[in-house]
Amino acid sequence: MSLKIRLARAGTKKRPHYMIVIADSRSPRDGRFIEKIGFYNPLLPKDHADRVKLDLEKAKEWLKKGATTTDRVHRFLANAGLLKPLKKNNPQKAKPKKKAVERAAAAAKAVAPPAEAAS
């Protein structure tokens, strides 16, 4: 059984509230879970004390048992000092796309002085 530490959505429409749970990876997002270890309220400001509450001892125990985290929960645990932060790098995303390259080439061609007129 592969275990995940993930978010389970609760709350009403347009007012989300998430529980941080230990669940089997095959169970539905808001469905059956093994244990609730905290909660996350994204509507509160980032510096508010009640935005994320997490039982770090239980999270540490489940990580030792082989549970893996989702990206968001991994970020919470990294902020708490339990895990190392994820480092992601996608250099392809920063490259200009085809139309931007064409526009840059056209602008460079328009600005460059003709070499034959100087002689």
N, C-alpha and C positions, 0 to 999 in steps of 0.2 A: 504494500500500500504506500503510494507516494504522498507525502504530506506537504501541504502548502501553508504558509502563514500569509494570509491575504485579507482583503477588505470585503465585507458583506454589507450591501447597501440597506439602509433603513430610512425612516423618515417619510415625509409626504412628498407630493409632486413639487418640484423646484425648491425643495428644502431638504437636501440630502444630509444624512448622518450615517457614518460608517462604523461598523464594529470590526475590530481586528480579531480574526479568528484563526484557529488551527482547523483545517479541513482536509479531507481527502481530495486530491486534485480532480477526481472524476465527478464529485458532487456539484450541484448547481451553485452559482455565485451566492445567492441568498438562501440556499437550502441548508441541508444538514451540515453541522459542524461538530467538532469534537470538544473544543473548549474556546471560550471567549477570553482573550487576554488584554483587551483594551478597546478604546474607541477613538474616532477621529471626526471632528466637526469642521469641515472646510469653510463654513460661513463665518467663523470667528477670525479676528485678525491674526496674522502670523506670530505676533509676540504675546498673544493671550495664553495664559497658563492652561486653560481647559481645551485648547485646540486639539492636542494629542495627549491621551493618557494611555500608558502602556506598562504592563507588569513585566519588567525586564528579567526578573528571575525565571518566570515561566517561559519567556521567549528564549532565554539562554538554554533552559532544559530541553525545549523542543528542537532547537538548533542542534544540540548534541545528539538527539535521537534521529537526526537526518532530515528534518523539515527544511524546505527551501522557501525563500521569500519572493514575493512579487517586487517589482521595481519600487513602487511607492512605499511599501512596508520596509524594504531594504533601506530606503532613504531615512525613514523614521528611526530605524535601529542604528544607522550610521550617525545620525544627529545625537543619539543618546550615548554613543561611544561603544556600542556593542559589536559593530561590524565596521569594516573598512568601506569608505564610500565607493560607489561604482564610478568608473571613469569610462566615458563613452567618447568615441572619436569617429566622425564620419566626414573625412575631408572632401568626399565627392559632393556633399550637400552644399558646401560653400562655393564650389566652382560656378561661374556664370553659365547659364543655359545657352542654347543655340541662338535664340533671337538676340540676347544681350551681347554675345560675341560678334554677331553680324552688325549690330548698331555701333559697337566700339570700333570695329574695323572701318565702317563707313565714316564715322566721325574723325578717325585718325587720317583717313585718306583726304577728307575735305580740308583739314587743318594743315597738312603737310604742304610746304611750298614746292612748286615744280622745280626740278633740278635743271632743266634746260633753259629756263628764263634767266638764270644767274650768269650764264656764259655769254 
